[in-house]
Amino acid sequence: MQSLYRAMFFFGMLTLSQACAHYGDRLKSDLDPWIGQHPDKLVEQWGAPNSTYSMENGVKVLSYINDRQVSRSSGFGYSAWRFSNYTYNDTCKINFFTDASQKKIEKYTSVGDASSCVDVLNEVKRSSN
């Protein structure tokens, strides 16, 4: 019986790790095309960033932040151990770094759960269509 529990645990962890990897890959495929683009194009599609920061070396950082409160009900999935409705904060922050001349995006970083950031990107895509 103990080996059955171990097998179930292993299968569950494997499934979870594949789901997380999927969202990470999806986030990367959604953000990679912005590398080399002019920052004005990003602002045209996404709207004004929540904040900007100019570094001493001329690099400008455009930060898009989504902090939302999510309500869920119990069941299988994210919080299967809960037996009622619950709420949690879900945050995603995506930073785009320009080159020193501020004419192209050189890199990006994301902070927060990859699935949350993918949800944010889906909302951006819907609102821009």
For each residue, the residues with C-beta under 8 A, 3 or more apart:
1: 4 5
2: 5 6
3: 6 7
4: 1 7 8
5: 1 2 8 9
6: 2 3 9 10
7: 3 4 10 11
8: 4 5 11 12
9: 5 6 12 13
10: 6 7 13 14
11: 7 8 14 15
12: 8 9 15 16
13: 9 10 16 17
14: 10 11 17 18
15: 11 12 18 19
16: 12 13 19 20
17: 13 14 20 21
18: 14 15 21 22
19: 15 16 22 23 115
20: 16 17 23 24 114 115
21: 17 18 24 25
22: 18 19 25 26
23: 19 20 26 27 113 114 115 117 118
24: 20 21 27 28 114
25: 21 22 28 29
26: 22 23 29 30 114 118
27: 23 24 30 31 110 114 117 118 121
28: 24 25 31 32
29: 25 26 32
30: 26 27 33 118 121
31: 27 28 34 94 108 110 121
32: 28 29 35
33: 30 37
34: 31 37 42 96 105 108
35: 32 105 106 107 108
36: 104 105
37: 33 34 41 42 104 105
38: 41 42 103 104 105
39: 42 43 60 62 96 98 102 103 104 105
40: 43 44
41: 37 38 44 45
42: 34 37 38 39 45 46 62 96 105
43: 39 40 46 47 48 49 62
44: 40 41
45: 41 42 124 128
46: 42 43 49 64 124 128
47: 43
48: 43
49: 43 46 52 62 63 64 96
50: 63 64 65
51: 63 65
52: 49 60 61 62 63
53: 60 61 63
54: 58 59 60 61
55: 58 59 60 61
56:
57: 100
58: 54 55 99 100 101 102
59: 54 55 97 98 99 100 102 106
60: 39 52 53 54 55 97 98 102
61: 52 53 54 55 95 96 97 98
62: 39 42 43 49 52 95 96 98
63: 49 50 51 52 53 93 94 95 96
64: 46 49 50 93 94 95 96 120
65: 50 51 91 92 93
66: 90 91 92 93 116 120 123
67: 89 90 91
68: 89 90 91
69: 87 88 89 90
70: 87 88 89 90
71: 85 86 87
72: 78 79 85 86 87 88
73: 84 85 86
74: 79 80 82 83 84 85 86
75: 80
76: 80
77: 80
78: 72
79: 72 74 82 86
80: 74 75 76 77
81:
82: 74 79 86
83: 74
84: 73 74
85: 71 72 73 74
86: 71 72 73 74 79 82
87: 69 70 71 72
88: 69 70 72
89: 67 68 69 70
90: 66 67 68 69 70 112 113 116 119
91: 65 66 67 68 111 112 116
92: 65 66 110 111 112 113 116 117 119 120
93: 63 64 65 66 110 111 112
94: 31 63 64 108 109 110 111 117 120
95: 61 62 63 64 108 109 110 111
96: 34 39 42 49 61 62 63 64 105 107 108
97: 59 60 61 105 106 107 108 109
98: 39 59 60 61 62 101 102 103 104 105 106
99: 58 59 102 103 104 106
100: 57 58 59
101: 58 98 104
102: 39 58 59 60 98 99
103: 38 39 98 99
104: 36 37 38 39 98 99 101
105: 34 35 36 37 38 39 42 96 97 98 108
106: 35 59 97 98 99
107: 35 96 97
108: 31 34 35 94 95 96 97 105
109: 94 95 97
110: 27 31 92 93 94 95 114 117
111: 91 92 93 94 95
112: 90 91 92 93 116 117
113: 23 90 92 116 117
114: 20 23 24 26 27 110 117 118
115: 19 20 23 118 119
116: 66 90 91 92 112 113 119 120
117: 23 27 92 94 110 112 113 114 120 121
118: 23 26 27 30 114 115 121 122
119: 90 92 115 116 122 123
120: 64 66 92 94 116 117 123 124
121: 27 30 31 117 118 124 125
122: 118 119 125 126
123: 66 119 120 126 127
124: 45 46 120 121 127 128
125: 121 122 128 129
126: 122 123 129
127: 123 124
128: 45 46 124 125
129: 125 126
